[in-house]
Amino acid sequence: MPRTILGISAFYHDSAATIVREGKIEAAAQEERFTREKHDERFPEHAINFCLNHSNTIANEVDYVAFYEKPFLKFDRLIETYLSYAPKGFRSFCAAMPQWLRTKLHHPRAIRKALGKGFNKPILFIDHHMSHAASAFFPSPFEKAAIVTLDGVGEWDTTSVAFGDGNRIEMLKSLKFPHSIGLLYSAFTYFLGFRVNSGEYKLMGLAPYGRPRYVSLIEEKLIDQKPDGSFALDMRYFTYPHTLEMVGDAFQNLFGFPRRRLEERITQEHMDLAASIQVVAEKLIVGICQYAKKLTGSNQLCLAGGVALNCVANGKLLRSGLFDKIWIQPASGDAGGSLGAALFAYYQLLNRERDIAPLDSMEGSLLGPSYSPDEIEEALNTEGAIFEHHTKENELLQAAVEDIAQGKAVGWFQDRMEFGPRALGARSILGDPRSDDMQSRLNLKIKYRESFRPFAPSVLKEDAQRYFDLKDDSPYMLLVAPVNDSIRRTLNQKEKAAMESSNLNDRVQVRRSDLPAITHLDFSARVQTVDKVRNQRYYRLLQSFREATGCSLLINTSFNVRGEPIVNTPRDALRCFCATEMDTLVIENFILRKESQPRELIEKYKRHAESFQLD
């Protein structure tokens, strides 16, 4: 009898839904893509409806609903923490309790409401870290593997080590709240003036501009790491258990300068602190993974949890040689918990046999909505857009390649939307990595974000080692690798001086390699390897670009502006295209060029650009 399981994550940071039928992941999407509210944590009604509709499933055909954590256990942790710190934290307690009492403790009611009052199938509540572990192991290409989950906090666990074997996962060891790599990194994110739960990747991008001169201070004062990789934080410096802030005066006094406010100028001190916590985080991650290797004896590792999105640490872990193979869940954050909960219910609770795919079973993480030619054409006509329709793919690819090679920024909208935070060639903005000014132009004129932020390259899988010191495939853009010496430039005295400048803009402008737009300050890049199985048309676009230019890679950044989620619909794409200085938009077989669009359409969405907020 077929088994259909609906996985749900909700009410914290990034709500999502997943449909798994007979072990196959049929659809998965984050709620934010439908509501256009970044990191939407509300109950994912839109994502659920999409998953049901895409898989041609009605609510009563769902056999089980699997929720990604145990709410009452999480509530227990909150109450116990508040009592431990009382009377401190009363303001935080008062802010949190109404939502818990009104919504977060009533998951079955919300689920049955979304699926219809007649829905009476079982609702399963899966441990948060088990959901993460399942999301990493069950889709992986491994029969057996060590599994490490690293995040802020689930119910009580913040870090866990497990072992996966076939269709079973055994949880072995865990660290408990408040001792957490994720919360430690978020505390520094907060102190450096970025938003918690969305700005951690900015801190990671800022780190190469600094010198890690605070590492000893952090290790001496804030952390006690044990030989087995476990650690404890000195909670005198952190306030996140009992206040609405991450750190207080003691933390500020330790480093000798105040917390940076949002959009204040970034100083060398900020860069150095970012570099320091990145080094410390990498040490902690490697230490835990060394223990996982010792505990399990496995040469293969699966990673999940929000900290697994730290692609710099992932790259160093891979190059360490500790494991032969590493597989990282592309939706490592809480959204991926919906997937893990569904897979755990199917394989482990129902004891179903697991078929292991040679690459993985994530379908390239292209698990979201797609749109037919008729739907796209109707949306464009409704908005009054001017477009070309190409019936031959080679003509479409040639037109896109010509624009990219001429230095134009091209919106690329193809196939099903990605599940997870990375654009992987389905909802991407593309550019020429050889361009001197493409990094600053994309950041300031199209993404509306900080100029120091690096861009990732997509490279043909077979050509990756021509450009990067990369020991394995990186299909989900979750590994940072050094740029090969053969394409690095020797800097002259003026450029060397600029690299030492405390002015970020001076350092960003230095051409460090033959591919300046994707080469970060430390001669690294966050690489996506593209193969012809996972992303077919995108692979052919890269082939066409190589044929035209001799270059096998493109800049690939997510199709959105700051403060907004990645685009979902053709109308979302058109709005972003019109509101920014993007030159060309390719939606399936339709091409739009900025200079051809009606002035009133551009003006309509330019006004929308004024509302963009810092993410």
C-alpha positions in Angstrom: 0.0 0.0 0.0 1.5 3.4 -1.0 2.6 5.6 1.9 2.4 9.4 1.6 3.9 11.6 4.3 3.6 15.3 4.6 6.6 16.9 6.5 6.2 20.3 8.1 8.5 22.8 9.8 6.9 25.9 11.3 6.9 28.7 13.9 10.6 29.3 14.0 12.7 31.1 11.4 11.9 29.3 8.1 8.6 27.4 7.7 8.4 24.7 5.0 6.6 21.7 3.8 7.6 18.5 2.0 5.7 15.6 0.4 7.4 12.2 0.4 5.6 9.3 -1.4 7.1 5.8 -1.2 10.4 7.3 -0.2 10.6 9.7 -3.1 10.8 13.4 -2.4 8.1 14.8 -4.7 7.9 18.4 -3.6 9.4 20.7 -1.0 9.2 24.5 -0.6 9.6 27.3 1.9 6.7 29.4 2.9 8.6 32.6 2.3 8.7 32.1 -1.4 4.9 32.3 -1.6 4.2 35.0 1.0 7.3 37.1 -0.1 8.2 37.6 3.6 11.8 36.5 4.2 12.3 33.7 6.7 8.5 33.5 7.2 7.9 31.4 10.3 4.1 31.2 10.1 2.4 27.9 9.5 3.2 27.0 5.9 -0.2 26.8 4.4 0.9 28.0 0.9 3.8 25.5 0.9 1.5 22.7 2.0 -1.0 23.5 -0.8 1.8 23.6 -3.4 3.2 20.2 -2.2 -0.3 18.6 -2.3 -1.2 20.1 -5.7 2.2 19.2 -7.3 2.0 15.6 -6.2 -1.7 15.4 -7.1 -2.6 14.5 -3.5 -5.7 15.4 -1.6 -5.4 15.8 2.1 -7.1 12.6 3.0 -4.5 10.7 0.9 -1.8 11.8 3.3 -1.1 8.8 5.6 1.0 10.7 8.2 2.0 14.2 9.0 5.5 14.5 10.4 6.3 17.7 12.4 10.0 18.5 12.7 10.3 18.9 16.4 8.5 18.2 19.7 6.9 21.5 20.8 6.2 20.6 24.4 9.8 19.6 25.0 10.9 22.9 23.5 8.4 24.7 25.7 9.8 22.8 28.7 13.3 24.1 27.8 12.0 27.7 27.6 10.2 27.6 31.0 13.1 25.9 32.7 15.5 28.5 31.3 13.4 31.4 32.3 13.0 30.0 35.9 16.8 29.5 36.1 17.4 33.1 35.3 14.5 34.7 37.2 13.8 37.5 37.8 16.1 38.3 34.9 14.4 37.7 31.5 10.9 38.7 32.6 10.6 41.0 29.6 11.7 38.3 27.2 9.3 35.8 29.0 6.4 38.2 28.5 7.2 38.6 24.8 7.5 34.9 24.1 4.6 33.4 26.1 1.6 34.8 24.3 2.7 33.3 21.0 3.4 30.0 22.6 0.1 29.8 24.4 -1.9 31.1 21.4 -0.1 29.2 18.6 3.0 27.2 19.1 1.5 24.7 21.6 -1.4 23.9 19.2 0.2 22.3 16.2 -2.4 19.6 15.7 -5.1 22.2 15.5 -3.1 24.2 12.9 -2.4 21.1 10.9 -5.9 19.8 10.9 -7.2 23.3 10.0 -4.8 23.4 7.0 -5.7 20.0 5.8 -9.4 20.2 6.4 -11.6 19.6 9.4 -12.1 16.0 8.4 -8.4 15.1 8.4 -7.9 12.5 11.1 -4.6 10.8 10.1 -1.8 10.4 12.7 0.5 13.4 13.4 4.0 12.4 14.4 6.3 14.7 16.3 10.0 14.0 15.5 12.9 15.2 17.6 14.4 18.4 16.0 18.0 17.0 15.7 16.7 13.7 14.5 14.8 15.5 11.7 18.1 17.3 10.7 20.0 14.0 10.9 17.4 12.3 8.7 17.4 15.1 6.2 21.2 14.7 5.8 21.5 10.9 5.8 18.5 9.5 4.0 18.9 11.5 0.8 22.7 11.0 0.8 24.4 8.5 -1.5 25.8 6.6 1.5 24.8 3.2 2.9 26.5 4.1 6.2 27.8 7.4 7.5 28.6 9.5 10.6 26.0 12.3 10.9 26.7 15.6 12.6 24.0 18.2 13.3 25.1 21.7 14.2 22.6 24.5 14.8 21.4 27.0 17.3 19.1 24.9 19.4 16.3 22.4 18.9 14.4 21.3 21.9 17.4 21.0 24.2 20.1 19.7 21.8 22.5 22.2 20.0 25.0 19.7 18.6 24.6 16.0 18.0 26.5 13.0 16.6 24.6 10.1 15.1 25.3 7.0 12.9 23.2 6.1 9.9 23.0 2.6 8.6 20.6 1.7 5.8 17.2 2.8 6.9 18.1 3.4 10.6 19.7 6.3 12.4 21.1 5.9 16.0 21.6 9.1 18.0 24.9 8.7 19.9 25.9 11.9 21.7 24.6 15.5 22.0 25.4 18.8 23.6 22.6 20.8 25.4 21.5 24.4 25.5 22.9 27.0 26.1 26.2 25.7 24.8 25.9 26.0 21.0 28.2 26.8 18.0 25.2 28.2 16.2 24.3 30.6 19.1 27.9 31.5 19.6 28.3 32.5 15.9 24.9 34.3 16.1 26.1 36.3 19.1 29.0 37.6 17.1 26.7 38.2 14.1 24.5 40.4 16.5 27.5 42.2 18.0 28.9 43.0 14.5 25.6 44.6 13.5 24.0 42.0 11.3 20.6 40.3 11.8 20.6 37.0 13.8 19.3 34.1 11.7 19.9 35.9 8.4 23.2 37.8 8.7 25.5 34.9 9.6 26.6 34.5 6.0 27.6 38.2 5.9 29.9 37.6 8.9 31.4 34.7 7.0 31.9 36.8 3.9 33.4 39.6 6.0 35.9 37.3 7.8 38.6 37.2 5.0 39.0 41.0 5.3 40.2 40.7 8.8 43.1 39.2 10.9 42.1 36.6 13.5 43.8 38.5 16.3 41.0 37.8 18.8 41.2 34.0 18.6 43.2 33.6 21.8 40.9 36.0 23.7 37.8 34.1 22.6 39.2 30.7 23.4 40.5 31.9 26.8 37.4 33.8 28.0 34.4 32.5 26.1 34.9 28.8 25.4 36.2 25.7 27.1 36.7 23.0 24.5 37.3 19.4 25.6 39.4 16.7 23.9 36.3 14.9 22.7 35.2 18.0 20.8 32.5 19.0 23.3 32.7 22.5 24.7 31.1 24.9 27.2 30.5 28.6 26.9 31.1 31.0 29.7 27.5 32.3 30.0 28.6 35.4 32.0 29.2 36.9 28.5 26.0 35.9 26.8 22.4 37.1 27.5 20.4 35.1 24.9 18.9 32.6 27.4 17.0 35.3 29.2 16.8 38.5 27.1 15.9 39.7 23.7 19.6 40.4 22.9 22.4 38.0 22.3 25.1 39.7 24.4 25.4 42.4 27.0 27.9 44.8 28.5 30.4 42.1 29.6 30.8 40.9 26.0 31.4 44.5 24.9 33.9 45.2 27.6 35.8 42.0 26.7 36.6 43.3 23.2 36.9 47.0 24.1 34.5 48.5 21.5 30.7 48.9 21.3 28.3 46.8 19.3 28.1 48.0 15.7 24.7 49.3 14.8 22.9 48.3 11.6 24.6 49.9 8.5 27.2 51.7 10.5 30.6 51.8 8.9 32.6 48.6 9.1 36.0 49.1 10.7 39.1 47.0 10.9 38.1 45.9 14.4 34.9 44.5 13.0 36.7 42.7 10.3 39.2 41.2 12.7 36.5 40.0 15.1 34.7 38.4 12.2 37.9 36.6 11.1 38.5 35.5 14.7 35.1 33.9 15.3 35.2 32.2 11.9 38.5 30.5 12.9 37.1 29.5 16.3 34.0 28.1 14.7 36.1 26.1 12.3 38.1 24.6 15.2 34.9 23.7 17.0 33.4 22.1 14.0 36.5 20.0 13.1 36.8 18.9 16.8 33.2 17.6 16.8 33.7 15.9 13.5 36.9 14.2 14.7 34.9 12.8 17.6 32.2 11.7 15.3 34.8 9.8 13.2 36.2 8.2 16.3 32.8 7.3 17.6 31.4 5.8 14.4 34.6 4.6 12.6 33.0 5.9 9.3 34.9 7.5 6.5 31.8 9.2 5.3 30.1 12.2 6.9 26.6 13.8 6.5 26.1 17.3 7.8 22.9 19.3 8.6 21.7 22.1 10.8 22.1 25.8 10.1 25.8 25.8 10.9 26.3 23.3 8.1 25.7 26.3 5.7 29.1 27.7 6.8 30.7 26.7 3.5 34.1 28.0 4.5 34.3 25.5 7.4 32.9 22.8 5.2 35.6 23.3 2.6 38.3 23.2 5.3 36.8 20.0 6.8 36.8 18.4 3.3 40.5 19.4 2.7 41.5 18.1 6.1 41.1 14.5 4.8 39.3 13.5 8.0 36.6 11.9 5.8 36.8 10.5 2.3 33.4 11.9 1.4 31.1 14.6 2.8 27.5 15.1 1.9 25.7 18.2 3.1 21.9 18.7 3.1 21.3 21.7 0.7 18.4 22.9 2.9 20.4 22.5 6.1 18.4 25.0 8.2 15.0 24.5 9.7 13.2 24.3 6.3 15.1 21.1 5.7 13.6 19.7 9.0 10.3 19.2 7.1 12.1 16.9 4.7 13.9 15.1 7.4 10.8 14.5 9.5 9.0 13.0 6.5 11.9 10.7 5.6 12.5 9.6 9.2 8.8 8.6 9.5 8.9 6.7 6.2 12.2 4.8 6.6 12.7 4.4 10.4 9.2 4.5 11.9 7.6 2.5 9.0 10.7 0.4 8.5 10.7 0.8 4.7 13.6 -0.3 2.6 15.9 2.5 1.4 17.0 2.8 -2.2 20.2 4.7 -2.4 20.7 7.0 -5.4 24.2 7.1 -7.0 24.4 10.9 -6.7 21.7 11.6 -4.1 17.9 11.7 -4.0 17.5 15.4 -3.7 16.8 15.9 -7.5 19.3 18.7 -7.5 17.2 20.4 -4.8 14.9 21.5 -7.6 11.7 20.6 -5.7 9.6 23.7 -5.9 7.1 25.1 -8.4 7.6 25.4 -12.1 5.5 27.3 -14.7 4.2 26.4 -18.1 4.8 28.5 -21.3 1.1 29.5 -21.2 1.3 30.6 -17.6 4.5 32.6 -18.3 3.2 34.3 -21.4 -0.1 35.2 -19.7 1.8 36.8 -16.7 4.1 38.8 -19.1 1.2 40.0 -21.2 -0.9 41.0 -18.2 2.0 43.3 -17.1 2.4 44.7 -20.6 6.0 43.4 -20.9 7.8 43.1 -24.2 9.5 39.8 -24.9 10.9 37.4 -27.5 9.8 33.8 -27.6 12.5 31.3 -28.7 11.4 27.8 -29.8 14.9 26.6 -30.4 17.0 26.1 -27.3 20.3 26.8 -29.0 19.1 30.3 -30.1 18.0 31.0 -26.5 21.3 29.9 -25.1 23.3 31.9 -27.7 21.3 35.1 -26.9 21.9 34.7 -23.2 25.6 33.9 -23.6 26.1 37.0 -25.9 24.5 39.2 -23.2 26.6 37.8 -20.4 29.8 38.0 -22.4 29.0 41.7 -23.1 29.0 42.4 -19.3 25.2 42.3 -18.9 23.5 41.0 -15.8 21.0 38.3 -16.7 18.1 37.0 -14.7 17.8 33.3 -15.3 14.5 31.6 -14.4 14.2 27.9 -15.4 12.6 24.6 -14.3 11.5 24.0 -10.7 12.4 26.5 -7.9 15.3 25.5 -5.5 14.5 24.2 -2.0 16.9 25.8 0.5 18.8 29.1 0.6 21.0 28.7 -2.4 20.2 29.6 -6.0 21.5 26.7 -8.1 20.7 27.8 -11.7 16.9 27.8 -11.5 16.3 31.2 -9.9 19.6 32.9 -10.4 21.2 36.2 -11.6 24.2 35.5 -13.8 27.2 37.5 -14.9 30.7 37.2 -16.4 33.2 36.3 -13.7 36.1 37.8 -15.8 34.6 41.3 -15.4 36.5 43.8 -13.3 33.4 45.7 -12.1 30.8 42.9 -12.0 31.1 42.2 -8.3 30.5 45.9 -7.2 27.8 46.4 -9.9 25.8 43.4 -8.9 26.1 44.2 -5.2 25.3 47.9 -5.4 23.0 48.2 -8.5 21.1 44.9 -8.5 21.3 43.2 -5.2 21.3 46.5 -3.2 23.7 45.1 -0.6 27.1 45.6 0.9 29.9 45.9 -1.6 32.2 43.4 0.2 29.9 40.5 -0.3 31.5 37.9 -2.6 29.8 36.1 -5.5 29.8 32.4 -6.1 30.8 30.7 -9.4 28.9 27.9 -11.1 31.4 25.8 -13.0 31.1 22.8 -15.3 31.8 19.8 -13.1 34.4 18.4 -15.5 36.3 21.6 -15.5 36.2 22.5 -11.8 39.7 21.4 -11.0 41.0 23.6 -13.8 40.1 26.6 -11.6 39.8 25.4 -8.0 41.6 23.2 -5.5 38.4 21.2 -5.0 38.6 17.6 -3.8 35.0 16.6 -4.5 31.8 17.8 -6.3 29.9 20.7 -4.8 26.5 20.6 -6.5 24.8 22.6 -3.8 27.2 25.5 -3.4 28.2 24.4 0.1 32.0 24.2 -0.2 34.5 27.0 -0.4 37.7 26.1 -2.2 41.0 28.0 -3.0 41.4 29.4 -6.5 44.2 27.7 -8.3 47.6 29.4 -8.4 47.5 29.3 -12.2 44.7 32.0 -12.4 45.9 34.1 -9.4 47.6 37.5 -10.2 50.8 38.7 -8.7 49.9 42.1 -7.1 52.0 45.2 -7.7 52.9 47.6 -4.8 49.9 49.8 -5.2 47.6 46.7 -5.2 49.4 45.3 -2.1 48.9 48.6 -0.3 45.2 48.6 -1.2 44.9 45.1 0.2 46.2 46.4 3.5 43.8 49.4 3.5 41.1 49.6 6.2 38.8 50.9 3.6 36.7 47.9 2.4 36.0 49.5 -1.0 39.8 49.8 -1.7 40.3 46.1 -1.0 37.3 45.0 -3.0 38.5 46.8 -6.1 41.8 44.9 -6.3 41.9 42.4 -9.2 43.2 39.3 -7.5 42.8 36.7 -10.3 41.8 36.3 -13.9 38.3 35.8 -12.4 38.0 38.8 -10.2 34.2 38.8 -9.7 34.3 35.4 -7.9 37.7 35.5 -6.2 37.4 36.5 -2.6 40.0 38.4 -0.7 41.7 35.2 0.6 41.8 33.8 -3.0 38.8 31.5 -2.3 35.4 30.9 -3.9 32.2 29.3 -2.9 31.8 26.8 -5.7 28.9 25.1 -7.4 29.8 22.3 -9.7 27.1 21.8 -12.4 26.5 18.4 -14.0 24.2 17.4 -16.8 22.1 15.1 -14.5 20.9 17.6 -11.9 20.5 20.8 -13.9 20.3 20.1 -17.6 19.6 23.4 -19.3 22.0 25.3 -16.9 24.7 22.8 -17.8 24.1 23.5 -21.5 24.3 27.2 -20.9 27.7 26.8 -19.2 28.8 24.7 -22.1 27.7 27.4 -24.6 29.5 30.0 -22.6 32.7 27.9 -22.6 32.4 27.5 -26.4 32.0 31.2 -26.9 34.6 32.5 -24.4 36.8 29.6 -23.3 35.6 30.2 -19.8 33.7 27.3 -18.1 32.0 29.3 -15.3 29.6 32.0 -14.5 28.7 34.2 -11.6 25.6 32.8 -9.9 23.8 34.8 -7.3 20.3 34.3 -6.0 17.5 36.0 -8.0 16.3 38.5 -5.4 17.3 41.8 -3.7 18.1 42.2 -0.1 15.3 41.8 2.3 13.3 39.7 -0.1 13.2 35.9 -0.7 14.3 34.3 -3.9 11.7 34.8 -6.7 9.1 32.1 -7.2 6.7 33.2 -9.9 7.3 34.8 -13.3 5.7 38.0 -11.9 8.2 38.0 -9.0 11.0 37.7 -11.6 9.6 40.5 -13.7 9.2 42.8 -10.7 12.8 42.2 -9.6 14.0 42.7 -13.2 12.3 46.0 -13.6 13.1 47.4 -10.1 16.9 46.8 -10.5 19.5 47.5 -13.1 19.4 44.0 -14.4 19.8 44.1 -18.2 18.2 40.9 -19.4 15.6 38.4 -18.1 15.3 34.8 -19.4 12.2 33.0 -18.2 12.1 29.5 -19.7 12.0 30.2 -23.5 11.1 33.9 -23.2 13.7 36.7 -23.2 13.1 40.3 -22.0 15.5 43.2 -22.4 15.4 46.2 -20.2 15.7 48.8 -23.1 12.6 47.3 -24.8 10.3 47.5 -21.8 7.5 50.2 -21.5 8.6 53.1 -19.4 5.5 52.9 -17.2 6.3 49.2 -16.4 9.8 50.1 -15.3 8.6 53.1 -13.2 5.9 51.0 -11.6 8.4 48.6 -10.1 11.2 51.2 -9.6 8.9 52.6 -6.9 8.8 49.2 -5.3 12.7 49.3 -5.1 12.5 52.2 -2.6 11.0 49.8 0.0 13.9 47.4 0.0 15.2 46.7 3.5 18.5 45.4 4.8 18.2 41.6 5.2 
